[in-house]
C-alpha cells in the first residue's frame, strides 16, 4: 500500500496536549544561513513562518557560527543563540561532532530540527529530531557534486534519516527517492512544499505578453554549478538562435558554485556576447524586475529536489521551460514546456516553441499563476509546526 506522504499529523493546536499553553523550545542548526542559495532562503522563510503560526507557543534556540552570521536572521523572530565561532563552511561539518552535540546535551530542548539533510552525532536519546531533506543529489546525480560532499551526504543523510523521528521532504519526488533508498523512512516522511521567496506588489498580476521583438528575455536563476546544466542551456540557445534571429535574449542570474562552470567563457566561445548576459548575484529588487520582464524562466536542470525559482517565476505569471525529470514536472504542473535535460536539441526546441507561440505563453502563464497559489510559506509553516508538535508531544508521553 502506498502511503500519502503529504498527510499531516495532528498537533499544531498549542492549547492542547502535554505542553498545554507552555512554550516549546525548538533548537535549530542555522549554519547554512550565510551560505546562500535555496537552502538558506528555505531556512529563513520557514523559521519566520513557523514562528508566526505558533505565536508565543514556540521559542527557537538558534545554533550558529557567529553573531555576524546570525545577524542575517529574519526580522520579527524571537530567539536565543549559541555561537561556536567555527569557520563558516568547515564549521557546518565540524559542528556536527563538536558544538551541536555539546549544546544539545546542555540545553535539552523539546525538539531539534536539522533543516538541511544532516543531524549532529551523539544527540541525547531524549531529544527528538526532525530533519528536512531537500534532495538526494548524491544518489541521483552524483557527478554534479564535489567528491567529499557526495561522500559526506551519503554517510550523514542515512544516519540522519534513521535517527529522525520525522522527515520533511520538500517534494513528493524527493519523498519517493527517500523511500526507495531508505524504506524504513516511508512511514515517518511528510511532504511540505516551499513557498515563493521573492515578494513583489506585482506578484499576483499577469504581466502583458511579450512578442519576439520587444525587450523581454529568457531568465535563468540558480547557482552556476554542473547540476544546473548551464553548458547545455547556452549551447541550446546558440542552436535556437540559428533558427530564430529575433530570439529573446538570455539573462543568467546566480552565484558561482563549484565545478569550474565558466559561463563567460561559454558565451565568448559561442560568440553570444550580444544576446546572453551573465549578471551574477543580484539584489532581490533587481531579481523582481527581471522576473517581471521575463518572457519565461528557463531551468533545464539535471536534477532538483524542489526548484524554488520555478515557484518564484510562476508567482509572476511566467511560463516555464524545465526538465522532465525529478521534481520539476511535479512543481511546474501545467505551466511548463518540459524538455530532456541531456539533449541540447530538446532544450533548443523548447526555447523556439516559447519564443514563437504567444498563445502558448499566455496559456502557460495563466496556469502558472494558478499553480503558484499552491505554494505558500504560511501554509508550509503551519504544516511544519504540526510535525514539530506531533514529534515533541509523542516523545513527552
C-alpha positions in Angstrom: 0.0 0.0 0.0 1.4 3.4 -1.0 1.4 5.9 1.8 0.3 9.5 1.1 3.4 11.4 2.1 1.6 14.7 2.3 -0.8 13.7 5.1 0.0 15.9 8.1 -0.1 14.7 11.7 -2.3 16.3 14.2 -0.7 18.5 16.8 -0.5 22.2 15.8 -3.0 23.3 18.4 -0.8 24.9 21.1 -3.6 24.8 23.7 -3.9 21.0 24.0 -1.6 18.1 24.7 1.1 17.6 27.3 2.6 21.1 26.8 -0.7 22.9 27.4 -0.1 26.6 26.9 3.6 26.3 27.7 6.3 27.5 25.3 8.1 24.7 23.4 11.8 25.2 22.8 13.0 24.1 19.3 16.7 24.1 18.7 17.8 24.7 15.1 21.1 24.4 13.2 21.4 27.7 11.3 24.9 27.0 9.9 23.5 27.4 6.3 22.3 31.0 6.8 25.2 32.8 5.1 25.9 30.1 2.5 23.3 31.5 0.2 21.1 29.6 -2.3 17.8 27.8 -1.9 18.5 26.2 1.5 19.4 29.5 3.1 16.2 31.0 1.8 14.2 28.0 2.9 15.6 28.3 6.5 14.9 32.0 6.8 11.3 31.7 5.4 10.5 28.6 7.4 11.7 30.0 10.7 9.6 33.0 10.3 6.5 31.1 9.1 6.7 28.6 11.9 7.1 31.4 14.4 4.2 33.4 13.1 2.0 30.2 13.1 2.9 29.3 16.6 2.8 32.8 18.1 4.3 32.5 21.6 4.0 28.8 21.6 7.4 28.1 20.2 10.8 29.6 21.2 13.7 29.0 18.9 17.2 28.4 20.1 19.5 29.1 17.2 22.8 27.3 16.9 25.3 29.0 14.5 28.8 30.2 13.8 29.0 33.9 14.8 27.0 37.0 15.6 27.7 38.2 12.1 26.0 35.1 10.6 23.1 35.3 12.9 22.5 38.9 12.1 21.0 37.6 8.9 18.1 36.1 10.8 14.6 37.3 9.6 13.2 40.3 11.4 10.4 39.7 13.9 11.8 36.3 15.1 12.1 35.7 18.8 15.1 33.5 19.6 18.2 32.8 21.7 21.6 32.0 20.2 24.6 29.8 20.7 27.7 30.6 18.8 30.8 28.4 18.3 32.9 30.8 16.1 34.0 28.0 13.8 34.8 28.9 10.2 31.5 29.2 8.2 32.0 26.4 5.7 34.1 23.9 7.6 32.0 24.6 10.7 29.0 23.1 9.1 30.7 19.7 9.3 32.8 20.2 12.5 29.8 21.4 14.4 28.0 18.1 13.9 30.8 16.5 16.0 31.6 19.3 18.4 29.4 22.3 19.3 25.9 20.9 18.3 26.1 17.7 20.5 27.6 19.7 23.4 24.8 22.3 23.2 22.1 19.7 22.9 23.3 17.8 25.9 23.4 21.1 27.9 20.1 22.6 26.7 17.9 19.5 26.3 15.3 21.3 24.0 11.9 19.8 23.4 12.9 19.2 19.7 15.9 19.6 17.5 15.5 20.5 13.8 18.1 19.9 11.1 16.9 22.0 8.1 19.5 20.7 5.6 19.9 16.9 5.4 22.0 16.3 8.5 21.8 15.8 12.2 24.5 16.0 14.8 26.3 13.0 16.2 25.7 11.9 19.8 22.3 13.6 20.2 20.7 12.8 23.6 18.2 9.9 23.3 15.5 12.0 25.0 15.8 14.9 22.4 13.6 14.1 19.4 14.8 15.2 16.0 13.2 16.3 12.7 15.3 16.6 9.5 14.5 18.3 6.2 15.7 16.6 3.1 15.8 18.9 0.0 17.2 16.4 -2.5 19.2 13.2 -2.9 21.7 14.7 -5.4 24.5 12.4 -4.1 22.5 9.4 -5.1 20.6 10.7 -8.2 23.1 13.0 -9.8 26.5 12.2 -8.1 28.8 13.6 -10.8 27.3 17.0 -10.2 28.8 17.2 -6.7 32.2 17.5 -5.1 33.6 14.1 -4.1 33.9 15.0 -0.5 30.4 16.5 -0.3 29.0 13.4 -2.0 30.7 11.1 0.5 29.5 13.2 3.5 25.9 13.3 2.2 25.9 9.6 1.6 27.1 8.9 5.2 25.3 11.7 7.1 21.9 11.5 5.3 21.4 7.9 6.0 22.3 8.4 9.7 20.0 11.4 10.0 17.0 9.7 8.4 17.5 6.7 10.7 17.8 8.9 13.8 15.0 11.4 13.0 11.5 11.0 14.5 10.1 12.7 11.4 11.5 13.5 8.0 10.3 16.5 5.9 10.7 16.2 2.2 10.2 19.3 0.0 8.5 17.4 -2.8 6.8 14.1 -3.5 9.6 13.2 -5.9 12.1 13.7 -3.0 9.9 11.6 -0.7 9.8 8.8 -3.2 13.5 8.9 -3.7 13.9 8.7 0.1 11.5 5.8 0.4 13.3 3.8 -2.3 16.7 4.3 -0.7 15.5 4.1 3.0 12.3 2.1 3.1 12.1 2.4 6.9 11.6 6.1 6.5 8.4 5.9 4.5 6.0 6.0 7.4 7.7 9.0 9.0 8.2 11.1 5.9 5.9 14.1 5.2 5.9 16.4 2.2 5.9 20.2 2.9 6.1 22.3 -0.2 8.1 25.5 -0.1 6.7 28.9 -0.9 7.9 31.7 -3.1 10.7 33.9 -1.7 10.8 37.0 -4.0 7.8 39.2 -2.9 6.5 42.0 -5.1 3.4 44.1 -5.2 3.1 43.0 -8.8 3.5 39.4 -7.9 -0.1 38.2 -8.5 -0.7 40.3 -11.5 -0.4 39.0 -15.1 2.2 40.9 -17.0 1.4 41.8 -20.6 2.6 39.1 -23.0 5.7 39.9 -24.9 6.3 39.4 -28.6 9.6 38.2 -30.1 10.7 41.8 -30.9 10.5 43.6 -27.6 12.8 43.7 -24.6 11.7 40.5 -22.9 14.3 37.9 -22.1 14.6 34.3 -21.1 15.7 34.2 -17.5 17.9 31.6 -15.7 18.1 31.8 -11.9 20.4 29.4 -9.9 23.9 28.7 -8.7 26.5 28.3 -11.5 27.4 24.6 -11.0 27.2 21.4 -13.0 23.8 20.3 -11.8 22.2 23.4 -13.3 23.1 22.3 -16.8 24.3 25.7 -18.0 26.6 24.3 -20.7 23.7 22.6 -22.5 21.4 25.6 -21.9 23.8 28.0 -23.5 24.6 25.6 -26.4 20.8 25.1 -26.9 20.4 28.9 -27.0 23.1 29.2 -29.7 21.3 26.4 -31.7 17.9 28.1 -31.4 19.4 31.4 -32.4 20.4 30.0 -35.7 16.7 29.3 -36.5 15.3 32.5 -35.0 17.2 35.7 -35.2 14.7 37.6 -33.0 15.0 35.1 -30.2 14.7 36.9 -26.8 18.0 37.5 -25.0 19.1 35.1 -22.3 19.9 36.5 -18.8 21.8 34.4 -16.3 21.5 35.2 -12.6 23.2 33.4 -9.8 26.4 33.0 -7.7 29.4 31.0 -8.7 29.3 27.5 -7.3 31.8 24.7 -7.6 32.9 22.7 -10.7 34.6 25.3 -12.8 31.4 26.4 -14.6 32.9 29.3 -16.6 29.8 31.0 -18.1 31.7 33.9 -19.6 33.9 31.6 -21.5 31.0 29.6 -22.9 29.4 32.8 -24.0 32.6 34.0 -25.7 33.3 30.7 -27.4 29.8 30.7 -29.0 30.0 34.4 -29.9 26.9 35.2 -27.9 28.0 38.3 -26.2 25.2 40.5 -27.7 22.5 38.0 -26.8 23.5 36.4 -23.5 24.1 38.4 -20.3 25.6 37.0 -17.1 24.7 39.2 -14.2 25.9 37.0 -11.3 24.3 37.7 -8.0 21.7 40.4 -7.9 19.6 42.1 -5.2 16.0 40.9 -4.6 14.7 44.2 -6.0 16.7 43.6 -9.2 15.5 40.0 -9.4 11.9 41.1 -9.1 12.4 43.3 -12.1 14.0 40.5 -14.0 11.1 38.1 -13.2 8.6 40.8 -14.2 10.1 41.5 -17.6 10.9 37.9 -18.5 9.4 36.0 -21.4 9.9 32.7 -19.5 12.1 31.1 -16.8 14.4 28.5 -18.3 15.6 25.9 -15.8 16.7 22.6 -17.6 18.5 21.2 -14.5 19.8 17.7 -14.4 18.2 17.2 -11.0 16.2 19.3 -8.5 14.6 18.3 -5.2 12.2 21.2 -5.5 13.3 24.2 -7.6 12.5 27.4 -5.9 12.9 29.6 -9.0 10.1 27.7 -10.6 7.7 28.9 -7.9 9.0 32.4 -7.9 8.6 32.7 -11.7 5.1 31.2 -11.6 4.1 33.8 -9.0 4.8 36.4 -11.7 2.6 34.5 -14.2 5.7 33.4 -16.2 5.8 30.3 -18.4 8.5 27.8 -17.6 10.9 25.7 -19.6 12.2 22.9 -17.3 13.3 19.3 -17.3 11.1 16.3 -17.5 12.9 14.6 -14.6 12.9 14.5 -10.8 10.6 17.1 -9.0 10.4 19.6 -11.8 7.3 18.3 -13.6 5.6 18.0 -10.1 6.3 21.6 -9.1 5.7 23.1 -12.6 2.4 21.4 -13.2 0.7 22.6 -16.4 2.8 25.8 -16.5 5.8 24.4 -18.4 7.3 23.2 -21.6 9.2 20.0 -20.5 12.5 19.1 -22.1 15.1 16.4 -22.0 17.9 18.0 -20.0 20.5 15.7 -21.6 19.6 16.7 -25.2 20.6 20.1 -26.5 18.2 19.8 -29.4 15.3 19.2 -27.0 16.2 22.4 -25.0 16.6 24.4 -28.2 13.2 23.2 -29.5 11.6 24.3 -26.2 13.2 27.8 -26.5 11.9 28.2 -30.0 8.4 27.0 -29.1 8.1 29.5 -26.3 9.6 32.3 -28.4 7.3 31.7 -31.4 4.0 30.8 -29.7 2.4 33.7 -28.0 -0.9 31.8 -27.4 1.1 29.0 -25.6 2.9 31.6 -23.5 -0.4 33.1 -22.5 -1.9 29.8 -21.6 1.1 28.6 -19.6 1.3 32.0 -17.8 -2.3 31.7 -16.7 -1.6 28.1 -15.5 1.5 29.4 -13.7 -0.5 31.9 -11.6 -3.0 29.3 -10.6 -0.2 26.8 -9.7 1.8 29.4 -7.7 -1.1 29.8 -5.3 -0.5 26.3 -4.1 2.9 27.2 -2.7 2.7 29.4 0.4 5.1 29.9 3.2 2.3 30.4 5.8 0.8 27.0 4.9 4.3 25.5 5.0 4.8 27.0 8.4 1.6 25.5 9.8 2.4 22.1 8.4 5.9 22.1 9.8 4.7 23.3 13.2 2.2 20.4 13.2 5.1 18.0 12.6 7.2 19.6 15.3 4.3 19.4 17.9 3.4 15.8 16.9 7.0 14.7 17.4 7.6 16.7 20.6 4.4 15.5 22.3 4.9 11.9 21.3 8.3 12.0 23.0 6.9 13.8 26.1 4.5 10.9 26.7 
